Amino acid sequence: MAKFELKLPKMGESVAEATITNWLKNVGETIAADEAVLEIATDKVDSEVPSEVSGTLTEILFQVNDVVKVGQTIAIIETEGGSVEASKTADVAAPIVAEVAKTVETAKESVAPADFSGSDKFFSPLVKNIAKEEGVSVIELESISGSGKDGRVTKEDILKFVESRKSKVESQPTQTITQVAQPENRNSQPETKAVPVSVNGGDEIIEMDRMRKLISGYMVASVQTSAHVQSFIEVDVTNIVKWRTKVKDAFEKREGEKLTFTPIMMEAVAKALKDFPGMNISVDGDYIIKKKNINLGMAAALPNGNLIVPVIKNADQLNLVGMAKAVNDLGNRAKAGKLKPDDTQGGTYTVTNVGTFGSVFGTPIINQPQVGILALGAIRKVPAVIETPEGDFIGIRQKMFLSHSYDHRVVDGALGGSFVKRVADYLEAFDVNREY
């Protein structure tokens, strides 16, 4: 018999850890090769971890809701056969693994991320992230004298504090051990949040699921971070509607893909971003990062009512067929829960189709750290003035609204308005005779 260490696999370049959400196998149960052993979740994507070998699950090293780093051993599987030396190595390693797991648990308790929502002071998401990564408590963060506007704590302020604290820790090692041990006692009786009570007894109280909690946090943080401004423009898409109606059946027959309006809109957005690279940026504290690639996020509603934003990489390099395939692939995999962590990473600008639900326009919230998001309204038949050399007349046209939310910290009205106008120009100039 030999023992195999099941490790958390690499899930993408930008994914360093995952949360265990469910163990599909219990200790003592047999596992086939490539059979799913547990379910994990990253910031936005849920997935399964399969076993590389057949055998029996003998040890589980992490429990549900534990956060595990990529490459860490999460379970031990006993396999048939294998070399004696391999078995001995595994036997020797088992106590070490258990000790490491215990150490990890203690460390996780001692540096559990602080909840800054209860603080009366404003802290930017960047400062909060640094505080969480460095284990800075709310009390410590509030004690830092800010050098920013209105006494706000800047990136430099918290980095200086962290460096100063590390120096003190290095000079007093014994004191550090005492301080690390203290939180363990405090966490031995974890605090429980009070559950809301229905006054009349007829209301149903439901706790948010993990993804809804994440979305909630992201939305609140975005509103607190970006100075949201909106621009709206009405677009005549009659030519696009006529062209799609004419070619959609032939397109599906030839390409094996349905042709919706979304890839046509995405194509126009990608072109406009090339014309206005000032919209294809992100913000990090006091710095602006110009993005080399144009990666379009595509907000998609999930069957459970939650939201996810898969990303079309290098969207400006795709023709209409490639765009349609990318849109359909990401949309279908999002609904089926088959997205990979990398599928939601690296977006530089986001598009959301509120028209799917009949909305004419909306005021979408920016997907941080991006600086803009475009909402596509429903296409409607409306009476409109049509200008001709012979004079004006009233006709029925297919129109829609584009709603552009942008971050006024770095994008002024001239850029925000010009960008959405350029998208509209591309859509209205659509060639009804174009090939796909």
KOLMILO-179823 format. One line per 4 residues: number of its first residue (from 1); their letters; for each residue x, y, z of N, C-alpha, C. Coordinates in steps of 0.1 Angstrom, whole numbers, plus 5000, padded with zeros to 4 digits. Atoms other than C-alpha are relative to their C-alpha. Layout:
NUM	a	X Y Z X Y Z X Y Z | ...
This chain:
1	makf	5009 4988 5000 5000 5000 5000 5009 5012 5000 | 4992 4987 5000 5012 5035 4993 4990 5012 5002 | 5008 4988 4997 4999 5069 5002 5003 5011 4990 | 4999 4989 5010 4992 5097 4977 4994 5013 5006
5	elkl	5005 4987 4995 4989 5134 4987 4992 5007 4989 | 5009 4992 5009 4960 5151 4970 5002 5015 5003 | 4997 4986 4998 4971 5187 4965 4990 5009 4993 | 5008 4991 5007 4951 5218 4956 5007 5004 4987
9	pkmg	4994 4998 5013 4958 5221 4918 5001 5015 4997 | 4999 4986 5006 4969 5253 4900 4988 5002 4992 | 5013 4998 5007 4937 5269 4887 5001 5012 4991 | 4999 4988 5009 4951 5299 4868 5011 5009 5005
13	esva	4988 4992 4997 4979 5324 4868 4997 5010 5012 | 5003 4990 4990 4961 5349 4891 4993 4994 5013 | 5007 5007 4989 4945 5323 4915 5010 4994 5009 | 4990 5005 4991 4966 5316 4946 4994 4991 5011
17	eati	5007 5007 4989 4940 5301 4970 4986 4997 4996 | 5014 5003 5003 4905 5286 4971 4994 4996 5014 | 5008 5004 4988 4878 5279 4997 4994 4987 4998 | 5007 5013 5001 4866 5244 5003 4986 5002 5004
21	tnwl	5014 4998 4998 4829 5244 5000 4992 4987 5003 | 5007 5012 4997 4820 5207 5001 5009 4988 4997 | 4993 5013 5003 4836 5173 5005 4991 4990 4994 | 5009 5010 5006 4821 5148 4981 5003 4986 5004
25	knvg	4996 5013 4994 4839 5119 4997 5003 5001 5014 | 4997 5000 4986 4842 5109 5033 5012 4990 5002 | 4989 5009 4997 4871 5091 5050 4995 4986 5000 | 5004 5014 5001 4870 5054 5043 4994 4997 4986
29	etia	5006 5003 5013 4853 5057 5009 5010 4999 4989 | 4991 5002 5011 4869 5045 4977 4998 5010 4989 | 5000 4989 5010 4878 5069 4949 5006 4994 4987 | 4994 5004 5013 4883 5062 4912 5008 5011 4995
33	adea	4991 4990 5007 4909 5080 4891 4991 5010 4993 | 5008 4990 5007 4895 5113 4878 4986 5003 5007 | 5012 4997 4994 4866 5112 4902 5001 5012 5010 | 5000 4988 4992 4857 5144 4920 5000 4996 5015
37	vlei	4999 5003 4986 4867 5144 4957 4994 5011 5008 | 5005 4989 4993 4857 5179 4968 4997 5011 4991 | 5004 4988 5008 4842 5212 4956 5007 5012 5006 | 4994 4988 4995 4861 5245 4959 4995 5012 4993
41	atdk	5005 4988 5006 4854 5281 4952 5011 5010 5001 | 4991 4989 5000 4876 5310 4942 4991 5012 5001 | 5008 4988 4998 4865 5346 4942 4986 5000 4992 | 5012 5000 5008 4839 5339 4914 4996 4987 4995
45	vdse	5003 5013 5007 4842 5304 4901 5000 4988 5009 | 5000 5013 4992 4832 5271 4917 5004 4989 4991 | 4996 5012 5008 4848 5239 4905 5003 4988 5009 | 4998 5013 4993 4856 5203 4915 5015 4997 4999
49	vpse	4986 5005 5001 4890 5188 4924 4999 4984 4999 | 5000 5015 5002 4894 5152 4910 5012 4994 5006 | 4989 5008 4996 4917 5125 4922 5008 4996 4988 | 4991 5005 5011 4947 5116 4901 5002 4985 5000
53	vsgt	4998 5015 4999 4947 5080 4914 4987 4994 5006 | 5011 5007 4994 4923 5053 4925 5005 4995 5014 | 4996 5004 4986 4923 5043 4962 4989 5003 5010 | 5009 4997 4989 4907 5050 4996 5004 5012 5007
57	ltei	4997 4988 4993 4904 5083 5012 5002 4997 5015 | 4996 5004 4986 4922 5079 5046 5001 5012 5009 | 4999 4988 4991 4926 5115 5058 4996 5013 4993 | 5004 4987 5005 4911 5149 5053 5007 5011 5009
61	lfqv	4992 4990 4992 4934 5178 5063 4994 5014 5001 | 5007 4987 4998 4910 5208 5058 4985 4997 5000 | 5014 5001 4998 4874 5213 5066 4993 5010 4990 | 5008 4991 5007 4846 5231 5048 5002 5014 5005
65	ndvv	4998 4986 4997 4851 5269 5046 5015 5003 5003 | 4985 4997 4999 4889 5265 5051 5005 5006 4987 | 4994 4994 5011 4910 5286 5028 5014 4993 4998 | 4988 5008 5003 4938 5266 5011 5008 5006 4989
69	kvgq	4991 4995 5010 4968 5277 4991 5002 4990 4989 | 4997 5009 5011 4976 5263 4957 5012 4992 5003 | 4989 5009 4997 4999 5233 4961 5000 4994 5014 | 5001 5006 4987 4989 5225 4997 4993 4987 4999
73	tiai	5007 5013 4999 4980 5189 5006 4987 5002 5007 | 5014 4999 4994 4943 5187 5013 4994 4987 5005 | 5005 5013 4996 4938 5150 5017 5011 4989 4997 | 4991 5011 5002 4956 5116 5018 4992 4988 4995
77	iete	5006 5012 5006 4946 5087 4996 5009 4988 5000 | 4992 5012 5000 4958 5052 5001 4997 4992 4988 | 5001 5007 5013 4965 5034 4968 5005 4986 5001 | 4995 5014 5001 4970 4997 4959 5014 5000 4994
81	ggsv	4987 5001 5006 5006 4987 4951 5009 5011 5003 | 4990 4990 4998 5034 5012 4947 5012 4995 5007 | 4987 5004 4994 5070 5009 4959 4999 5001 5015 | 5000 5000 4985 5077 5001 4996 5006 5013 5004
85	eask	4993 4988 4996 5100 5031 4997 4990 5012 4999 | 5010 4989 5001 5072 5054 4985 4990 4999 5012 | 5009 5001 4989 5049 5040 5012 5007 5005 5013 | 4993 4996 4988 5076 5045 5039 5001 5016 5000
89	tadv	4999 4985 5001 5081 5081 5027 4987 5006 5004 | 5013 4995 4997 5044 5087 5029 4997 4999 5015 | 5002 5002 4986 5043 5072 5064 5007 5010 5009 | 4992 4991 4993 5071 5094 5076 4994 5014 4999
93	aapi	5005 4987 5003 5055 5124 5059 4987 5003 5007 | 5014 4998 4995 5020 5119 5074 5000 5008 5013 | 5001 4992 4987 5028 5132 5110 5004 5014 4997 | 4996 4986 5003 5046 5162 5094 4989 5007 4993
97	vaev	5011 4994 5006 5016 5169 5072 4990 5004 5010 | 5010 4996 4989 4993 5168 5103 5005 5012 5008 | 4994 4989 4992 5017 5191 5122 4999 5013 4992 | 5001 4988 5009 5018 5215 5092 4986 5005 5000
101	aktv	5014 4996 5000 4980 5214 5090 4996 5007 5012 | 5003 4994 4987 4978 5222 5127 5005 5014 5001 | 4994 4987 5000 5002 5251 5123 4993 5010 4991 | 5007 4992 5009 4983 5264 5093 4987 5005 5006
105	etak	5012 4997 4993 4951 5263 5113 5002 5012 5010 | 4997 4990 4990 4967 5283 5141 5003 5013 4994 | 4996 4988 5007 4982 5308 5117 4988 5007 4994 | 5012 4994 5006 4949 5313 5099 4991 5007 5011
109	esva	5008 4994 4990 4931 5320 5132 5007 5013 5005 | 4993 4988 4995 4958 5345 5143 5000 5011 4990 | 4999 4989 5010 4958 5364 5110 4987 5001 4992 | 5013 5000 5007 4921 5361 5101 4997 5014 4996
113	padf	5002 4987 5005 4911 5390 5079 4991 5009 5008 | 5008 4991 4991 4897 5420 5098 4988 5005 4992 | 5012 4994 5006 4862 5433 5091 5000 5015 5002 | 4998 4986 4998 4866 5470 5084 4986 5007 4998
117	sgsd	5013 4994 5002 4828 5476 5078 4996 5008 5012 | 5004 4994 4988 4824 5486 5114 5007 5013 5004 | 4993 4988 4997 4849 5514 5113 4993 5013 4994 | 5006 4988 5005 4837 5550 5110 5009 5007 4990
121	kffs	4991 4993 5009 4868 5560 5090 4999 4994 4986 | 5000 5005 5014 4870 5557 5052 5014 4994 4997 | 4987 5005 5004 4898 5534 5039 4998 4995 4985 | 5001 5005 5014 4904 5527 5002 5001 4985 4999
125	plvk	4999 5015 5001 4901 5491 4989 5015 4996 5000 | 4986 5004 5001 4939 5491 4982 5006 4999 5015 | 4995 4999 4986 4946 5501 5019 4994 4988 5007 | 5006 5012 4993 4921 5474 5031 5007 4987 4996
129	niak	4994 5013 5004 4937 5447 5010 5014 4998 5006 | 4987 5000 4993 4972 5456 5023 4999 4996 5014 | 5003 5003 4986 4958 5455 5058 4997 4986 5002 | 5003 5014 4999 4943 5421 5053 5012 4991 4998
133	eegv	4988 5009 5003 4974 5406 5037 5010 5001 5011 | 4990 4998 4990 4996 5420 5065 4995 4997 5014 | 5005 5003 4987 4973 5411 5093 4998 5012 5009 | 5001 4987 4992 4967 5447 5104 4985 5000 5005
137	svie	5013 5000 4995 4937 5449 5127 4993 5013 4998 | 5008 4988 5001 4909 5475 5126 5005 5011 5009 | 4995 4990 4991 4922 5492 5157 5014 5006 4996 | 4986 4996 5005 4958 5493 5143 4998 5010 4988
141	lesi	5002 4992 5012 4945 5507 5110 4995 5014 5004 | 5005 4987 4995 4925 5534 5128 5010 5009 5007 | 4990 4993 4992 4955 5544 5148 5011 5007 4991 | 4990 4995 5009 4976 5552 5117 4996 5015 4996
145	sgsg	5002 4986 5004 4980 5590 5110 5001 5001 4985 | 5001 4999 5014 4969 5595 5074 5006 5013 4994 | 4994 4988 5006 4989 5619 5051 4992 5004 4988 | 5008 4997 5012 4962 5619 5024 4990 5011 5003
149	kdgr	5011 4990 4999 4933 5643 5018 4991 4997 5011 | 5009 5001 4988 4912 5649 5049 5005 4989 5010 | 4995 5010 4990 4936 5627 5069 4999 4986 4996 | 5002 5014 5005 4930 5596 5048 5013 4992 5000
153	vtke	4988 5008 5000 4954 5567 5052 5004 4996 4985 | 4996 5004 5014 4974 5562 5019 5008 4987 5000 | 4992 5013 5002 4993 5532 5005 5013 5002 5007 | 4987 4998 4994 5025 5547 5017 4999 5000 5015
157	dilk	5001 5000 4986 5012 5553 5052 4999 4986 5006 | 5001 5013 4994 5002 5517 5058 5012 4991 4997 | 4988 5007 5002 5033 5503 5042 5011 5004 5010 | 4991 4996 4990 5054 5524 5066 4997 4994 5013
161	fves	5005 5006 4987 5033 5511 5095 5004 4986 5001 | 4997 5014 5000 5038 5475 5084 5015 4998 5002 | 4986 5001 4999 5075 5480 5080 5005 5003 5015 | 4997 4997 4986 5077 5496 5115 4997 4989 5009
165	rksk	5005 5011 4991 5057 5468 5130 5009 4988 4999 | 4991 5011 5003 5080 5442 5114 5013 5001 5008 | 4988 4998 4993 5110 5458 5129 4999 4998 5015 | 5002 5003 4985 5095 5457 5164 4999 4985 5003
169	vesq	5002 5014 4999 5085 5421 5159 5014 4992 5000 | 4987 5006 5001 5121 5411 5149 5008 5002 5012 | 4992 4997 4988 5135 5428 5180 4995 4994 5012 | 5006 5006 4988 5111 5411 5204 4993 4987 4996
173	ptqt	5006 5012 5005 5106 5375 5192 4991 4993 5011 | 5008 5006 4990 5093 5362 5226 4986 5006 5001 | 5013 4993 4999 5066 5388 5227 4991 4996 4989 | 5008 5004 5012 5055 5378 5192 4993 4987 5002
177	itqv	5006 5013 4998 5049 5342 5202 4988 5002 5010 | 5011 4998 4991 5027 5354 5231 4988 5006 4993 | 5011 4993 5006 5007 5377 5209 4993 4991 4990 | 5006 5009 5009 5001 5350 5183 4991 4990 5007
181	aqpe	5008 5010 4993 4988 5326 5209 4987 5005 5005 | 5012 4994 4994 4963 5350 5223 4987 4999 4992 | 5013 5001 5008 4938 5351 5194 4994 4986 5000 | 5006 5014 5000 4935 5313 5196 4990 4998 5012
185	nrns	5009 5001 4989 4919 5316 5230 4987 5008 4997 | 5012 4992 5003 4896 5344 5218 4991 4993 4990 | 5008 5006 5010 4885 5323 5188 4995 4986 5004 | 5005 5013 4996 4878 5292 5209 4985 5000 5002
189	qpet	5015 4998 4999 4843 5306 5214 4997 5011 4989 | 5002 4990 5011 4836 5322 5180 4987 5008 5002 | 5011 4991 4999 4813 5351 5179 4990 4997 4989 | 5010 5002 5010 4780 5345 5162 4992 5012 4998
193	kavp	5008 4988 5003 4761 5372 5144 4986 4998 5003 | 5014 5002 4997 4726 5378 5155 4992 4999 4988 | 5008 5002 5012 4701 5364 5131 4987 5009 5001 | 5012 4991 4999 4673 5389 5122 4987 4991 5004
197	vsvn	5012 5006 4995 4640 5380 5138 4987 5006 4993 | 5012 4995 5007 4607 5382 5119 4990 5005 5011 | 5009 4994 4990 4583 5406 5138 4987 4993 5001 | 5013 5006 5001 4551 5390 5126 5000 4985 4999
201	ggde	4999 5014 5000 4564 5355 5123 4998 4994 4986 | 5004 5005 5013 4554 5353 5086 5011 5002 4990 | 4990 4998 5010 4586 5365 5070 5011 4989 5000 | 4989 5011 5001 4613 5341 5057 5013 5007 5000
205	iiem	4986 4994 4999 4649 5349 5067 5010 4991 4994 | 4991 5008 5007 4675 5336 5043 5014 5006 5000 | 4987 4995 5000 4712 5340 5047 5006 5000 4985 | 4994 4999 5014 4731 5351 5015 5009 4988 4998
209	drmr	4990 5010 5003 4751 5324 4998 5013 5006 4998 | 4987 4995 5000 4788 5327 4994 5002 5010 4988 | 4998 4991 5012 4787 5343 4959 4993 5013 5002 | 5008 4987 4997 4760 5368 4969 5007 5009 5010
213	klis	4992 4992 4991 4781 5379 4998 5012 5007 4993 | 4989 4994 5007 4811 5384 4975 4995 5012 4991 | 5005 4989 5009 4790 5404 4950 4996 5012 5008 | 5004 4989 4991 4775 5425 4978 5012 5008 5004
217	gymv	4988 4992 4996 4810 5434 4990 5006 5007 4989 | 4994 4993 5012 4823 5442 4955 4992 5012 4996 | 5009 4989 5004 4793 5464 4947 5002 5012 5009 | 4998 4990 4990 4796 5484 4979 5013 5007 4999
221	asvq	4987 4994 5001 4833 5488 4976 5002 5008 4987 | 4999 4992 5012 4830 5500 4940 4993 5014 5001 | 5007 4987 4998 4805 5527 4949 5008 5009 5009 | 4992 4992 4990 4827 5538 4978 5013 5005 4994
225	tsah	4987 4997 5006 4858 5539 4955 4999 5009 4989 | 5001 4993 5012 4847 5553 4922 4989 5011 5001 | 5010 4990 5002 4829 5586 4915 4992 4997 4987 | 5008 5004 5011 4802 5572 4893 4993 5011 4993
229	vqsf	5008 4990 5008 4789 5594 4864 4995 4992 4988 | 5006 5007 5011 4766 5583 4836 4998 5009 4988 | 5004 4993 5012 4761 5593 4800 4991 4990 4992 | 5010 5009 5008 4732 5580 4778 4999 5005 4986
233	ievd	5002 4996 5014 4728 5580 4741 4991 4990 4993 | 5009 5009 5007 4701 5566 4718 5006 4997 4987 | 4993 5004 5012 4712 5546 4688 4990 4993 4991 | 5008 5006 5010 4694 5536 4656 5007 4988 4995
237	vtni	4994 5013 5004 4702 5499 4650 4991 4993 4990 | 5008 5006 5010 4677 5493 4623 5007 4991 4990 | 4992 5007 5010 4704 5482 4598 5005 4987 5006 | 4995 5012 4993 4718 5457 4624 4989 4990 5001
241	vkwr	5012 5009 4999 4683 5442 4630 4997 4993 4987 | 5003 5006 5013 4677 5438 4593 5011 4990 4995 | 4989 5009 5005 4711 5423 4586 5000 4987 5008 | 5000 5012 4992 4709 5398 4615 4988 4991 4996
245	tkvk	5012 5008 5005 4674 5387 4604 5003 4993 4987 | 4997 5006 5013 4688 5381 4569 5010 4989 5001 | 4989 5010 5001 4719 5361 4578 5000 4990 5012 | 4999 5008 4988 4712 5344 4612 4999 4985 4997
249	dafe	5002 5014 5002 4700 5311 4598 5012 4994 4992 | 4989 5005 5007 4728 5308 4573 5013 5000 5009 | 4989 5000 4990 4753 5318 4600 5000 4988 5009 | 5001 5011 4991 4741 5291 4623 5003 4987 4993
253	kreg	4998 5012 5008 4741 5265 4595 5015 4998 4997 | 4986 5000 5004 4777 5274 4585 5010 4998 5012 | 4991 4999 4989 4793 5281 4619 4996 4991 5012 | 5004 5007 4989 4772 5260 4642 4998 5008 5012
257	eklt	5002 4991 4989 4766 5290 4664 4989 5009 4997 | 5011 4990 5001 4736 5312 4671 5006 5014 4999 | 4996 4986 5001 4741 5349 4661 4991 5009 5007 | 5008 4991 4993 4728 5372 4687 5005 5014 4998
261	ftpi	4995 4986 5001 4731 5410 4690 5013 5003 5008 | 4989 4998 4991 4757 5407 4717 5014 5001 4993 | 4987 4999 5006 4788 5399 4696 5001 5012 4990 | 4999 4988 5009 4779 5428 4672 5003 5012 5009
265	mmea	4997 4989 4991 4778 5452 4701 5014 5000 5006 | 4987 5002 4994 4810 5438 4716 5011 5004 4990 | 4991 4996 5011 4827 5443 4682 5002 5015 5000 | 4999 4985 5000 4818 5480 4683 5007 5006 5012
269	vaka	4994 4996 4988 4829 5484 4719 5015 4999 4999 | 4986 5002 5002 4863 5469 4711 5007 5010 4991 | 4995 4990 5009 4868 5492 4682 5001 5014 5007 | 5000 4987 4993 4859 5523 4703 5011 5000 5011
273	lkdf	4990 5000 4990 4883 5512 4730 5014 5002 4994 | 4988 4997 5007 4911 5512 4704 5001 5015 4997 | 5000 4986 5003 4901 5547 4695 5002 5009 5012 | 4999 4992 4987 4899 5559 4731 5007 4991 5011
277	pgmn	4993 5008 4990 4926 5540 4751 4999 5005 5014 | 5002 4995 4987 4919 5563 4780 4989 4993 5008 | 5010 5008 4993 4889 5541 4788 5005 4986 5003 | 4995 5014 4998 4910 5509 4787 5011 5001 5011
281	isvd	4990 4999 4989 4928 5516 4820 4994 4995 5013 | 5005 5004 4986 4926 5507 4857 5007 5010 5009 | 4994 4991 4989 4934 5526 4889 5005 4992 5011 | 4994 5006 4989 4957 5516 4916 5006 5011 5009
285	gdyi	4996 4989 4991 4958 5542 4944 5001 5013 4992 | 4999 4988 5008 4972 5573 4928 5006 4998 4987 | 4994 5004 5013 4984 5555 4897 4990 4995 4990 | 5008 5005 5011 4968 5549 4863 5008 4990 4993
289	ikkk	4994 5011 5007 4976 5517 4846 4994 4999 4986 | 5005 5002 5013 4972 5517 4808 5001 4986 4995 | 5000 5014 5003 4962 5483 4796 5004 4998 4985 | 4995 5003 5013 4980 5468 4766 4989 4993 4992
293	ninl	5010 5008 5006 4952 5443 4758 4986 5005 5002 | 5014 4996 4998 4915 5449 4753 4993 4987 5003 | 5007 5012 4995 4898 5422 4774 4986 5004 5005 | 5014 4996 4996 4860 5426 4775 4993 4991 5009
297	gmaa	5008 5007 4991 4841 5415 4805 4985 5000 4995 | 5014 5001 5005 4806 5402 4797 4991 4995 5011 | 5008 5003 4989 4782 5403 4826 4989 4990 4996 | 5009 5011 5003 4761 5371 4827 4992 4996 5012
301	alpn	5009 5004 4989 4731 5362 4849 5000 4985 5001 | 4999 5014 4998 4733 5328 4865 4986 4995 5003 | 5014 5006 4997 4702 5304 4870 4996 5003 5014 | 5004 4998 4985 4704 5309 4908 4998 5015 5003
305	gnli	5003 4986 4998 4700 5347 4903 5013 5008 5003 | 4987 4993 4998 4737 5356 4909 5006 5005 4987 | 4994 4993 5012 4760 5374 4885 5015 4996 4999 | 4985 5003 5002 4794 5365 4870 5004 5007 4987
309	vpvi	4995 4992 5011 4816 5383 4845 5012 4993 4993 | 4989 5006 5008 4836 5361 4821 5006 5010 4991 | 4992 4990 5008 4862 5378 4800 5004 4995 4986 | 4995 5003 5014 4868 5378 4762 5013 5006 4999
313	knad	4987 4995 5001 4905 5381 4759 5004 5005 4986 | 4996 4994 5013 4920 5403 4731 4988 5001 4990 | 5012 4999 5007 4885 5411 4719 5002 5008 4987 | 4998 4992 5012 4898 5436 4693 5006 4992 4989
317	qlnl	4994 5009 5010 4916 5408 4675 4991 4990 4994 | 5010 5010 5005 4884 5388 4668 4992 5006 4990 | 5010 4996 5009 4863 5390 4638 4986 4996 5005 | 5013 5002 4995 4825 5387 4641 4997 4985 5003
321	vgma	5001 5014 4997 4826 5349 4639 5007 4996 5013 | 4992 5003 4987 4853 5346 4666 4993 5006 5012 | 5006 4993 4988 4834 5371 4688 4987 4992 5004 | 5012 5008 4997 4801 5351 4684 5003 4987 5007
325	kavn	4996 5012 4994 4819 5319 4693 5004 5002 5015 | 4996 4997 4986 4835 5335 4724 4989 5003 5009 | 5011 4996 4992 4803 5350 4736 4991 4988 5003 | 5008 5012 4998 4783 5318 4732 5007 4990 5009
329	dlgn	4993 5010 4991 4810 5296 4748 5001 5005 5014 | 4999 4995 4986 4815 5318 4779 4986 5001 5006 | 5014 5000 4995 4777 5323 4782 4995 4987 5004 | 5005 5014 4998 4769 5286 4780 5008 4994 5012
333	raka	4993 5006 4989 4797 5276 4804 4997 5007 5013 | 5004 4993 4987 4787 5303 4829 4987 4994 5005 | 5013 5006 4996 4751 5289 4830 5002 4986 5005 | 4998 5014 4996 4764 5254 4834 5010 4999 5012
337	gklk	4991 5001 4989 4789 5263 4861 5013 4994 4997 | 4988 5006 5005 4818 5252 4840 5012 5010 4997 | 4990 4990 5003 4839 5284 4839 5013 4996 5008 | 4987 5001 4993 4876 5282 4849 5004 5013 5007
341	pddt	4996 4987 4994 4892 5308 4872 5005 5010 4991 | 4994 4991 5009 4911 5323 4844 4990 5007 4991 | 5010 4994 5009 4879 5329 4824 4994 5013 5006 | 5006 4988 4995 4869 5357 4848 5011 5010 5004
345	qggt	4989 4991 4996 4903 5373 4852 5005 5009 4988 | 4993 4991 5010 4921 5402 4834 4991 5009 4992 | 5008 4991 5008 4891 5422 4822 5004 5015 5001 | 4996 4986 5000 4898 5458 4812 4988 5010 4998
349	ytvt	5013 4992 5001 4862 5470 4804 4989 4990 5000 | 5011 5009 4999 4828 5455 4810 4988 5005 4992 | 5012 4997 5007 4796 5453 4790 4989 4991 5007 | 5011 5007 4995 4762 5443 4805 4988 5002 4992
353	nvgt	5012 4999 5008 4730 5436 4786 4988 5000 5008 | 5012 4999 4991 4702 5449 4807 4987 4999 4991 | 5012 5001 5009 4679 5448 4776 4995 4986 5000 | 5004 5014 4999 4677 5410 4781 4987 4999 5008
357	fgsv	5011 5000 4991 4652 5417 4808 4990 5011 4998 | 5010 4990 5004 4633 5445 4790 5004 5014 5004 | 4997 4987 4996 4651 5474 4806 5005 5009 4988 | 4997 4991 5011 4655 5504 4783 5014 5006 5002
361	fgtp	4986 4996 4997 4686 5518 4801 5002 4998 5015 | 4997 5002 4985 4703 5515 4835 5013 5008 5004 | 4988 4994 4994 4731 5528 4857 5009 4990 5006 | 4992 5011 4994 4755 5499 4861 5012 5005 5009
365	iinq	4989 4997 4991 4782 5498 4888 5013 4995 4994 | 4987 5004 5007 4818 5497 4876 5006 4988 5007 | 4993 5012 4996 4837 5465 4879 5014 5003 5003 | 4987 4996 4996 4868 5474 4899 5011 4990 4996
369	pqvg	4995 4986 5000 4896 5483 4892 4998 5007 4986 | 5003 4993 5013 4882 5492 4857 4994 5014 5002 | 5005 4986 4999 4870 5527 4850 4987 5002 4992 | 5012 4998 5008 4839 5521 4828 4992 4987 4998
373	ilal	5008 5011 5003 4810 5498 4821 4988 5005 4991 | 5011 4996 5009 4784 5499 4793 4988 4991 5001 | 5012 5008 5000 4748 5488 4796 4993 5001 4987 | 5008 5001 5012 4729 5477 4765 4986 4999 5003
377	gair	5015 5000 4997 4692 5486 4766 4993 4991 4990 | 5008 5008 5009 4664 5467 4749 4998 5008 4987 | 5002 4995 5013 4659 5472 4712 4985 5001 4998 | 5015 4998 5001 4624 5487 4705 4997 5007 4987
381	kvpa	5005 4993 5012 4604 5499 4675 4994 5013 5005 | 5005 4987 4996 4598 5536 4679 4998 5009 4988 | 5001 4990 5011 4586 5565 4657 5011 5009 5001 | 4988 4992 5000 4615 5586 4646 5000 5009 4988
385	viet	4998 4991 5011 4623 5616 4624 5011 4995 4991 | 4990 5005 5010 4641 5604 4592 5003 5011 4991 | 4996 4989 5009 4660 5630 4573 5004 4995 4987 | 4997 5004 5014 4662 5627 4535 5002 5013 4992
389	pegd	4998 4988 5008 4673 5650 4507 4986 5007 4996 | 5013 4994 5003 4636 5654 4499 4992 5006 5011 | 5007 4994 4988 4627 5664 4534 4999 4990 5011 | 5001 5009 4989 4620 5649 4568 4986 4994 5000
393	figi	5013 5006 4998 4593 5624 4576 5001 4990 5012 | 5001 5009 4989 4582 5601 4604 5000 4985 4995 | 4999 5014 5003 4591 5564 4602 5002 4991 5012 | 4998 5009 4989 4593 5533 4624 5015 4995 4999
397	rqkm	4986 5004 5000 4629 5526 4634 5003 4991 5013 | 4996 5009 4989 4646 5500 4657 5011 5008 5008 | 4991 4992 4992 4663 5519 4685 5003 4994 5014 | 4996 5004 4987 4681 5513 4718 5008 5011 5007
401	flsh	4991 4991 4992 4699 5532 4746 5013 4993 5004 | 4988 5004 4995 4735 5529 4755 5002 5008 5013 | 4998 4993 4987 4741 5537 4792 5015 4998 5005 | 4985 5002 4997 4778 5544 4801 5003 5006 5014
405	sydh	4996 4996 4987 4789 5545 4837 5016 5001 5000 | 4985 4999 5000 4825 5558 4842 5005 5007 5013 | 4995 4995 4987 4848 5568 4870 5006 5014 4998 | 4997 4986 5002 4850 5606 4872 5013 5003 5007
409	rvvd	4987 4997 4995 4882 5603 4892 5011 5002 4989 | 4990 5000 5011 4901 5596 4860 4994 5002 4986 | 5007 4999 5013 4875 5599 4832 4991 5012 5001 | 5009 4989 5000 4860 5633 4825 4989 4998 4990
413	galg	5011 5001 5009 4828 5640 4806 5003 4999 4985 | 4996 5000 5014 4845 5647 4773 5004 4986 4995 | 4995 5013 5003 4862 5613 4773 4988 4989 5001 | 5011 5010 4998 4832 5593 4787 4989 5002 4990
417	gsfv	5011 4997 5010 4807 5610 4764 5005 4997 4986 | 4995 5003 5013 4830 5607 4733 5001 4985 4997 | 4999 5015 5002 4836 5570 4739 4987 4994 4996 | 5013 5006 5002 4799 5561 4741 4994 5005 4986
421	krva	5005 4995 5013 4792 5583 4711 5007 4992 4988 | 4993 5008 5010 4819 5564 4691 4994 4986 4998 | 5007 5013 5000 4802 5531 4700 4988 5001 4992 | 5013 4998 5007 4769 5545 4687 5003 5002 4985
425	dyle	4997 4997 5014 4785 5558 4655 5003 4987 4993 | 4997 5013 5007 4799 5523 4647 4988 4992 4998 | 5013 5008 5002 4765 5507 4653 4991 5006 4989 | 5009 4994 5010 4746 5532 4632 5006 4999 4986
429	afdv	4993 5001 5013 4772 5529 4604 5001 4985 4995 | 4999 5014 5003 4767 5491 4603 4997 4998 4985 | 5002 5003 5014 4770 5478 4567 4990 4988 4998 | 5010 5011 5002 4739 5458 4557 5004 4990 4990
433	nrey	4995 5009 5010 4758 5442 4529 5013 4993 5004 | 4987 5006 4996 4788 5431 4550 4999 4984 5000 | 4999 5015 4998 4800 5395 4550 5004 4997 5014 | 4995 5004 4987 4806 5376 4581 5010 4989 4999
